[in-house]
């Protein structure tokens, strides 16, 4: 695709924090407006990780076509660049079928990379990375995250201390360039135009107490639906608890339970707490996306009307050659 010519076919986006109710609403919108769903979720790309990532069921995938779910194994690398490549392929295929891609999920980094492009021009610095990895092994992620908060608070608020891959990358960029990673991203955003010229972006919000109750309920359901057995199965397949995928929310907590670091009551408490903190970081990410229109998740009539008002523009989109 020529980056100087934005995609003119319509693209619908529905994002929001974890547990807010994106899945059911996205299914309703897709069914009503003739969409296929493209997952914007950095964890749902992994096979065998279903309960902890709250994947849509097989029945729901039969009901509405879904893309970018079960793409790689848990020990394979997958990042924003991989997502952009795969998402663009899926979007082009959906457009070719005369349908509308509905991008939905909670990974703000992936969405911004897709819409605005990836930052370029920041190289790799192996010597600095090696030094940082040695320090990480000696000092731990908490100390390294505190350092990132001092030099790049914007990135620090978006990167969890257990996300050591991005944590070390942020510190590497700062030490090598003297500028925060977030500053490189902002500069890149000022120079870029959107990859899509006909896009409607909807963000879901709700009362914070309601969201936290939903998170608590989801946590309880995950534990009751077999998260422990899922993680035991992953370990039995040979997937190490130290893998990037196995350090995600839910999987990290269950690994700590299986290693007798926490009992089940503490596991549930900390899983709910960390999910709430993750939801806050998601709001921060989405809040920085230009053009995102916010709706209360309970205002489904208003959301449907907004999409319906936008849909007529589709008829003016050029047909695929």
Residue pairs with C-beta under 8 A, 6 or more apart in sequence:
1 7
1 88
1 92
3 117
3 195
6 193
6 194
6 195
6 196
6 197
7 91
7 95
7 195
7 196
7 197
7 198
8 197
8 198
8 317
8 318
9 95
9 198
9 317
9 318
9 320
10 100
10 198
10 199
10 200
10 310
10 311
10 313
10 314
10 317
11 91
11 100
11 101
11 103
11 196
11 198
11 199
11 200
12 29
12 33
12 35
12 100
12 101
12 102
12 103
12 199
12 200
12 202
12 307
12 310
13 102
13 103
13 104
13 111
13 199
13 200
13 201
13 202
13 292
14 22
14 25
14 26
14 29
14 102
14 103
14 104
14 202
14 204
15 22
15 40
15 103
15 104
15 105
15 106
15 108
15 111
15 201
15 202
15 203
15 204
15 286
15 292
16 22
16 106
16 203
16 204
16 205
16 282
16 286
16 297
17 106
17 204
17 211
17 278
17 279
17 280
17 282
17 283
17 286
18 54
18 106
18 215
18 218
18 275
18 278
18 279
18 282
19 54
19 211
19 214
19 215
19 217
19 218
19 275
19 279
20 204
20 205
20 206
20 211
20 214
20 279
20 297
21 204
21 206
21 214
21 297
22 104
22 105
22 106
22 204
23 54
23 56
23 60
23 104
25 204
25 297
25 300
25 303
26 37
26 102
26 104
27 37
27 56
27 60
27 63
27 64
28 300
29 35
29 102
29 303
29 304
29 307
30 36
30 37
30 64
30 102
31 63
31 64
32 304
33 100
33 102
33 307
33 308
33 311
34 99
34 100
35 64
35 99
35 100
35 101
35 102
36 64
36 65
36 66
36 67
36 94
36 97
36 99
36 100
36 101
36 102
37 64
37 65
37 66
37 67
37 101
37 102
37 103
37 104
38 66
38 67
38 68
38 87
38 90
38 91
38 94
38 101
38 102
38 103
38 104
39 45
39 66
39 67
39 68
39 69
39 104
39 105
40 68
40 83
40 87
40 103
40 104
40 105
40 106
40 107
40 110
40 111
40 114
41 53
41 68
41 105
41 106
41 107
41 110
42 78
42 83
42 107
42 109
42 110
43 49
43 52
43 53
43 245
43 248
44 53
44 55
44 68
44 69
44 70
44 105
45 68
45 69
45 70
45 71
45 72
45 78
45 83
46 53
46 70
46 71
46 72
46 73
46 74
46 78
46 245
47 70
47 71
47 72
47 73
47 74
48 73
48 74
48 230
48 233
48 234
48 237
48 239
49 74
49 230
49 234
49 245
49 251
50 230
51 222
51 225
51 226
51 227
51 230
51 250
52 222
52 227
52 230
52 231
52 248
52 249
52 250
52 251
52 254
53 248
53 250
54 218
54 222
55 69
56 66
56 69
60 66
61 69
67 86
67 87
67 90
67 94
68 83
68 86
68 87
68 90
71 78
71 86
72 78
74 234
74 239
74 243
74 245
74 246
75 239
75 240
75 243
75 245
77 244
80 109
80 110
80 113
80 118
81 113
81 118
83 107
83 110
83 113
83 114
84 110
84 113
84 114
84 117
84 118
87 103
87 110
87 114
88 114
90 101
91 101
94 100
94 101
95 101
95 320
96 320
100 314
103 111
103 114
105 111
106 282
108 282
108 285
108 286
108 288
108 289
109 158
109 285
111 289
112 285
112 288
112 289
114 195
115 194
115 195
115 196
115 199
115 289
116 188
116 189
116 192
116 194
116 195
117 188
117 192
117 195
119 184
119 185
119 188
120 188
121 184
122 173
122 177
122 181
122 184
123 176
125 172
125 175
125 176
128 172
128 175
128 176
129 168
129 172
132 144
132 168
132 171
132 172
132 175
133 168
135 144
136 144
136 164
136 168
141 161
141 162
141 164
141 167
142 161
144 161
144 164
144 167
144 168
144 171
145 156
145 159
145 160
145 161
145 167
147 171
148 155
148 156
148 159
148 167
148 170
148 171
148 174
149 156
149 157
151 171
151 174
151 180
152 170
152 174
152 180
152 181
152 182
154 180
154 182
155 170
155 180
155 181
155 182
156 170
157 281
157 284
158 281
158 284
158 285
159 166
159 167
159 170
160 277
160 278
160 281
161 167
162 247
162 252
163 247
164 247
165 244
169 181
170 180
170 181
173 179
173 180
173 181
173 184
174 180
174 181
177 184
194 291
198 313
198 314
198 317
199 291
200 293
200 306
200 307
200 310
201 289
201 291
201 292
201 293
202 292
202 293
202 294
202 295
202 303
202 306
202 307
203 286
203 289
203 292
203 293
203 294
203 295
204 294
204 295
204 296
204 297
205 283
205 294
205 295
205 296
205 297
206 296
206 297
206 298
211 279
212 276
215 272
215 275
215 276
215 279
216 272
218 275
219 268
219 271
219 272
219 275
220 268
222 250
222 271
223 264
223 267
223 268
223 271
227 250
227 254
228 254
228 257
228 258
231 246
231 251
231 254
231 255
231 258
232 258
234 246
234 251
235 241
235 258
239 245
239 246
240 246
241 247
241 251
241 252
241 255
241 259
245 251
246 252
246 255
249 271
249 274
249 275
249 278
250 271
250 275
253 262
253 267
253 270
253 271
253 274
254 267
256 262
256 267
257 263
257 264
257 267
262 270
286 292
293 306
295 302
295 303
295 306
296 302
